[in-house]
């Protein structure tokens, strides 16, 4: 599941596609025609927990209710990382400038 999500980063992967990896096409378990979705949800929950054991800030797997999941695009990860870096290294002023927390120098984030 991780391989499919990560190699298709930024693209939606359906519950069915994820379930097929584990049990094969056409297999169904759970309650009703869509019962396999709860199984996929449980798989993803366990995968997230394992990643968060290594990195508490892990949130690269996005849920798309009623469809499936998506691994965040690298650009989104870089933007989030940049924002986190700016937040920890500086203080934003009301005018949109940032001030370095250590030196006090101001700059405008790009």
Short mmCIF file of the C-alpha atoms (twelve columns), coordinates in Angstrom:
data_MODEL
# 
_entry.id   MODEL 
# 
loop_
_atom_site.group_PDB 
_atom_site.id 
_atom_site.type_symbol 
_atom_site.label_atom_id 
_atom_site.label_alt_id 
_atom_site.label_comp_id 
_atom_site.label_asym_id 
_atom_site.label_seq_id 
_atom_site.Cartn_x 
_atom_site.Cartn_y 
_atom_site.Cartn_z 
_atom_site.pdbx_PDB_model_num 
ATOM 1   C CA . UNK A 1   0.000   0.000   0.000  1 
ATOM 2   C CA . UNK A 2   2.769   2.423   0.889  1 
ATOM 3   C CA . UNK A 3   4.542   1.689   -2.393 1 
ATOM 4   C CA . UNK A 4   1.395   2.351   -4.459 1 
ATOM 5   C CA . UNK A 5   0.599   5.580   -2.618 1 
ATOM 6   C CA . UNK A 6   4.171   6.895   -2.673 1 
ATOM 7   C CA . UNK A 7   4.803   6.086   -6.335 1 
ATOM 8   C CA . UNK A 8   1.590   7.880   -7.287 1 
ATOM 9   C CA . UNK A 9   2.218   10.907  -5.061 1 
ATOM 10  C CA . UNK A 10  -0.297  13.654  -5.615 1 
ATOM 11  C CA . UNK A 11  -2.751  11.241  -7.270 1 
ATOM 12  C CA . UNK A 12  -5.825  9.757   -5.664 1 
ATOM 13  C CA . UNK A 13  -5.759  6.007   -5.056 1 
ATOM 14  C CA . UNK A 14  -9.162  4.381   -4.570 1 
ATOM 15  C CA . UNK A 15  -10.120 2.216   -1.633 1 
ATOM 16  C CA . UNK A 16  -10.604 -0.654  -4.089 1 
ATOM 17  C CA . UNK A 17  -7.098  -0.290  -5.596 1 
ATOM 18  C CA . UNK A 18  -5.574  -0.316  -2.116 1 
ATOM 19  C CA . UNK A 19  -7.683  -3.289  -1.020 1 
ATOM 20  C CA . UNK A 20  -6.759  -5.240  -4.166 1 
ATOM 21  C CA . UNK A 21  -3.086  -5.070  -3.158 1 
ATOM 22  C CA . UNK A 22  -3.818  -7.019  0.002  1 
ATOM 23  C CA . UNK A 23  -6.505  -9.470  -1.108 1 
ATOM 24  C CA . UNK A 24  -6.525  -9.389  -4.910 1 
ATOM 25  C CA . UNK A 25  -9.111  -8.108  -7.384 1 
ATOM 26  C CA . UNK A 26  -12.715 -9.066  -6.731 1 
ATOM 27  C CA . UNK A 27  -12.259 -10.241 -3.139 1 
ATOM 28  C CA . UNK A 28  -14.614 -8.592  -0.680 1 
ATOM 29  C CA . UNK A 29  -14.852 -8.692  3.084  1 
ATOM 30  C CA . UNK A 30  -16.700 -6.596  5.569  1 
ATOM 31  C CA . UNK A 31  -20.353 -5.594  5.516  1 
ATOM 32  C CA . UNK A 32  -22.075 -4.991  2.174  1 
ATOM 33  C CA . UNK A 33  -20.655 -4.004  -1.203 1 
ATOM 34  C CA . UNK A 34  -18.481 -1.269  0.280  1 
ATOM 35  C CA . UNK A 35  -17.389 -3.122  3.429  1 
ATOM 36  C CA . UNK A 36  -13.788 -3.355  2.259  1 
ATOM 37  C CA . UNK A 37  -13.431 0.413   2.854  1 
ATOM 38  C CA . UNK A 38  -13.347 -0.064  6.620  1 
ATOM 39  C CA . UNK A 39  -10.572 -2.623  6.153  1 
ATOM 40  C CA . UNK A 40  -8.546  -0.153  4.077  1 
ATOM 41  C CA . UNK A 41  -9.134  2.510   6.718  1 
ATOM 42  C CA . UNK A 42  -7.717  0.148   9.363  1 
ATOM 43  C CA . UNK A 43  -4.670  -0.647  7.178  1 
ATOM 44  C CA . UNK A 44  -3.951  3.057   6.623  1 
ATOM 45  C CA . UNK A 45  -4.377  3.777   10.339 1 
ATOM 46  C CA . UNK A 46  -1.729  1.149   11.156 1 
ATOM 47  C CA . UNK A 47  0.614   2.448   8.439  1 
ATOM 48  C CA . UNK A 48  0.302   6.022   9.751  1 
ATOM 49  C CA . UNK A 49  0.983   4.823   13.298 1 
ATOM 50  C CA . UNK A 50  4.184   3.060   12.204 1 
ATOM 51  C CA . UNK A 51  5.427   6.166   10.394 1 
ATOM 52  C CA . UNK A 52  4.505   8.386   13.360 1 
ATOM 53  C CA . UNK A 53  6.496   6.122   15.665 1 
ATOM 54  C CA . UNK A 54  9.524   7.178   13.595 1 
ATOM 55  C CA . UNK A 55  8.433   10.771  12.889 1 
ATOM 56  C CA . UNK A 56  5.762   12.282  15.107 1 
ATOM 57  C CA . UNK A 57  4.977   14.939  12.489 1 
ATOM 58  C CA . UNK A 58  4.197   12.418  9.732  1 
ATOM 59  C CA . UNK A 59  1.017   13.321  7.838  1 
ATOM 60  C CA . UNK A 60  1.869   12.560  4.221  1 
ATOM 61  C CA . UNK A 61  -1.165  10.311  3.649  1 
ATOM 62  C CA . UNK A 62  -4.278  12.375  2.944  1 
ATOM 63  C CA . UNK A 63  -7.782  10.900  3.201  1 
ATOM 64  C CA . UNK A 64  -10.347 11.639  0.510  1 
ATOM 65  C CA . UNK A 65  -13.671 10.667  2.029  1 
ATOM 66  C CA . UNK A 66  -15.783 8.455   -0.177 1 
ATOM 67  C CA . UNK A 67  -12.902 7.707   -2.560 1 
ATOM 68  C CA . UNK A 68  -9.597  6.715   -1.012 1 
ATOM 69  C CA . UNK A 69  -6.222  8.186   -0.106 1 
ATOM 70  C CA . UNK A 70  -3.387  10.244  -1.565 1 
ATOM 71  C CA . UNK A 71  0.301   10.623  -0.698 1 
ATOM 72  C CA . UNK A 72  1.091   14.349  -0.558 1 
ATOM 73  C CA . UNK A 73  2.910   15.821  -3.510 1 
ATOM 74  C CA . UNK A 74  6.575   16.704  -2.866 1 
ATOM 75  C CA . UNK A 75  5.839   20.407  -3.502 1 
ATOM 76  C CA . UNK A 76  3.242   20.411  -0.735 1 
ATOM 77  C CA . UNK A 77  5.752   18.774  1.593  1 
ATOM 78  C CA . UNK A 78  8.415   21.354  0.739  1 
ATOM 79  C CA . UNK A 79  6.000   24.251  1.295  1 
ATOM 80  C CA . UNK A 80  4.936   22.826  4.648  1 
ATOM 81  C CA . UNK A 81  8.559   22.267  5.620  1 
ATOM 82  C CA . UNK A 82  9.477   25.827  4.620  1 
ATOM 83  C CA . UNK A 83  6.553   27.222  6.589  1 
ATOM 84  C CA . UNK A 84  7.567   25.192  9.645  1 
ATOM 85  C CA . UNK A 85  11.165  26.376  9.307  1 
ATOM 86  C CA . UNK A 86  10.078  30.003  9.045  1 
ATOM 87  C CA . UNK A 87  7.771   29.595  12.013 1 
ATOM 88  C CA . UNK A 88  10.507  28.194  14.227 1 
ATOM 89  C CA . UNK A 89  13.251  30.556  13.045 1 
ATOM 90  C CA . UNK A 90  11.296  33.776  12.851 1 
ATOM 91  C CA . UNK A 91  8.299   35.778  13.945 1 
ATOM 92  C CA . UNK A 92  5.963   37.171  11.292 1 
ATOM 93  C CA . UNK A 93  5.043   40.829  11.685 1 
ATOM 94  C CA . UNK A 94  1.700   42.374  10.745 1 
ATOM 95  C CA . UNK A 95  3.226   43.780  7.545  1 
ATOM 96  C CA . UNK A 96  4.094   40.308  6.219  1 
ATOM 97  C CA . UNK A 97  7.778   40.579  7.086  1 
ATOM 98  C CA . UNK A 98  9.538   38.043  9.205  1 
ATOM 99  C CA . UNK A 99  12.003  38.710  11.975 1 
ATOM 100 C CA . UNK A 100 14.778  36.229  12.706 1 
ATOM 101 C CA . UNK A 101 14.288  34.940  16.239 1 
ATOM 102 C CA . UNK A 102 18.033  34.906  16.990 1 
ATOM 103 C CA . UNK A 103 19.408  38.013  15.278 1 
ATOM 104 C CA . UNK A 104 16.312  40.226  15.113 1 
ATOM 105 C CA . UNK A 105 16.990  40.942  11.414 1 
ATOM 106 C CA . UNK A 106 13.859  41.387  9.333  1 
ATOM 107 C CA . UNK A 107 13.220  39.902  5.891  1 
ATOM 108 C CA . UNK A 108 10.303  39.165  3.576  1 
ATOM 109 C CA . UNK A 109 9.617   35.441  3.064  1 
ATOM 110 C CA . UNK A 110 9.304   34.390  -0.574 1 
# 
